[in-house]
């Protein structure tokens, strides 16, 4: 059943994409074929939002080919209730989507949870087991080094035995308050945008599986040697594009990544919070241009 969307902008967003049947479930994708020769961009979103996180930067990306997707369990993709969501499965889905739409070199730009999917792609590339050509990776405000991050209280609760109850009690008001708290004072969350994010989260009752989706945080601990090793050893160019006012993926996380990868290119947005691509899309795209 197609999700009910009250907002004209979201209905247009859905109409501009398509659903793709993958071996792991149905995912929502958007593919814009560009005229340039630069590597295609594959944009990976974070938790608990969707590929709509990229809507403000998409018009600013010139004539590059761009692919976005909603991870399984997010946005307009399928949201099975009893599913065991894993970052490895999400990486499988990314490879499948890339195989459907892209045939050349790919630059991956990843935010939040998407940064762990990106590091798994890097690990596979190190093993010569990736199904597409990974040209460059740019990571933004993701708690890849979880021990250096400052998780929100709700994230800790969702990981706890109380997780199912916390998810069941979720509503638009609570979600809006939690989302606003990770934006910077200089770039506060727009109420209309908050409602759009909620509609996408609640589509298909996705807010009821937030505790299952939050399992990725445990994977970040369990597979830290693999993914931290990929940051250190992947042979391609790695960039870090960071909002410094992030209360979750703090500057301590950024510092740790720079210790793992001293030669990484770094661009910071001093007044942006956890969602730099939404808070300062012009500055974010300028940062991307400095890193590729």
VENFENQUI-V547646 format. One record per pair of residues at least 24 apart in sequence whose ideal C-beta (glycine too) atoms are under 7 Angstrom apart, sorted by the first residue. I is the first residue (numbers start at 1). J is the second residue. Records with the same first field share a line. If there is no record, write none. Layout:
I: J / J
This chain:
3: 76 / 203 / 204
5: 199
6: 199
7: 196 / 199
9: 196
10: 196 / 199 / 200
13: 52 / 55
14: 76
20: 97 / 100
22: 93 / 96
24: 72 / 89 / 92 / 93
25: 72 / 77 / 78 / 80
26: 77 / 78
27: 69 / 70 / 72 / 77 / 93 / 97
28: 69 / 70 / 75 / 76 / 77
29: 67 / 68 / 69 / 97
30: 68
31: 67 / 101
32: 65 / 66
33: 65
34: 63 / 64 / 65
35: 63
36: 62 / 63 / 64
38: 64
39: 104 / 105 / 106 / 107 / 135 / 136
40: 64 / 65 / 67 / 102 / 104 / 106
41: 65 / 66 / 107 / 109
42: 67 / 98 / 106 / 108
43: 68 / 109
44: 94 / 108 / 110 / 111 / 114 / 117 / 118
45: 71 / 111 / 114
46: 111 / 112 / 113 / 114 / 142
47: 112 / 113 / 213 / 216
48: 201 / 210 / 213
49: 197
50: 74 / 75 / 200
51: 75
52: 196 / 197 / 200
53: 111 / 275 / 277 / 278
54: 277
56: 277 / 278 / 281
57: 277 / 281 / 284 / 285
60: 281 / 282 / 285
61: 285
67: 97 / 101 / 102
69: 97
73: 206 / 209 / 213
74: 206
75: 200
76: 200 / 203
79: 204 / 205 / 206 / 209
81: 208 / 209
83: 212
85: 212 / 213 / 215
86: 219
87: 116 / 117 / 120 / 216 / 219
88: 120
90: 117
91: 117 / 120 / 121
94: 121
95: 130 / 131 / 132
98: 132
99: 131 / 132
102: 132
104: 133
105: 133 / 135
106: 132 / 133 / 134 / 135
107: 135 / 136 / 292
108: 134 / 137
109: 138 / 288
110: 139 / 140 / 142
111: 140 / 141 / 142 / 277
112: 141 / 142
113: 142 / 216
114: 142
115: 139 / 142 / 144
116: 142 / 144 / 216 / 220 / 227
119: 144 / 227 / 230 / 231
120: 227
122: 230 / 234
123: 226 / 227 / 230
125: 234
126: 230 / 233 / 234
134: 236
135: 236
136: 236 / 237 / 292
137: 236 / 238
138: 239 / 241 / 288 / 291
139: 240
140: 241 / 242 / 276 / 277
141: 242 / 243 / 246 / 249 / 274 / 276
142: 249
143: 220 / 248 / 249 / 253
144: 227 / 231 / 253 / 257
145: 253 / 256 / 257
146: 217 / 220 / 221
148: 250 / 252 / 253 / 256
149: 248 / 249 / 250 / 253
150: 247 / 248 / 250
151: 248
152: 178 / 248
154: 178
155: 214 / 217
158: 210 / 211 / 214
159: 214 / 217 / 218
163: 211 / 214
164: 211
166: 211
167: 207 / 208 / 209 / 210 / 211
168: 208
170: 207 / 210
172: 198
175: 201
182: 246 / 247 / 248 / 273 / 274
183: 273 / 274 / 275 / 279
184: 243 / 245 / 271 / 272 / 273 / 279
186: 271
187: 271 / 272 / 273 / 279 / 280
228: 260
231: 257 / 260 / 261
232: 260 / 261
238: 264
239: 264 / 265 / 291
240: 264 / 266
241: 267 / 276 / 284 / 287 / 288 / 291
242: 268 / 269
243: 269 / 272 / 273 / 274 / 276 / 279
244: 268 / 269 / 270
245: 271 / 272 / 273
246: 273 / 274
248: 274
249: 274
265: 291
267: 291
